[in-house]
Amino acid sequence: MLKPEECVFVVVDIQGTLANVMERSEPLHQTVLKLIQGLRLFDIPTLWLEQLPDKLGKTSPILYEQLIETSHPISKQHFSGWNSQEFRAKLMNLNRKQIILVGIETHVCVYQTCRDLLDNDFGVHLVIDALSSRTAENKQIGIEMMQTRGAHITNMESLLFELQHEAVGERFKQLLRLIK
């Protein structure tokens, strides 16, 4: 069972025009937005990556507005976020070993980041309704590659309620309002 104090939320490259051409782009953005807001209720820190933002553009505005309230983007040039010294340093300083991973493209940047996190003894929890690629096939292949390597599969609602553990309290009420 996931515990909030062990988790870090990692958002990979939901940026620029590429984010808008993803398969099911609008539901992807809405799910990630709910995750940002929901995970805040548990005080889970967020790290977010941008692939070559000068060329590909910044994080999607709807997500940027929420993310910038608690952190700043980490620019990268490698497909894997792990190759960013800034990302690794911030992640290691948090001293948490469970990663909640979302982003695009599932079969490239998300996959390579996941692979490197798993290879460095992190547990990775893929929120599959918060992942996308330009095609459904590439998304599915990416999920299968990560699952084969040991990533855990979940979805937004399952994850939030797993973190909550019980159907009582003010946080539970806030989660219900967020999900509905």
Buried (B, 14 or more C-beta within 10 A) or exposed (E): EBEBEEBBBBBBBBBBEBBEEBBEBEEBBBBBBBBBBBBBBBEBBBBBBBBEBEEBBEBBEBBBEBBEEEBEBBBBEBBBBBBBEBBBEBBEEEEBBBBBBBBBBBBBBBBBBBBBBBEEEBBBBBBBBBBBBBBEEBBBBBBBBBBEBEBBEBEBBBBBBEBBEEEEEEBBEBBEEBEE
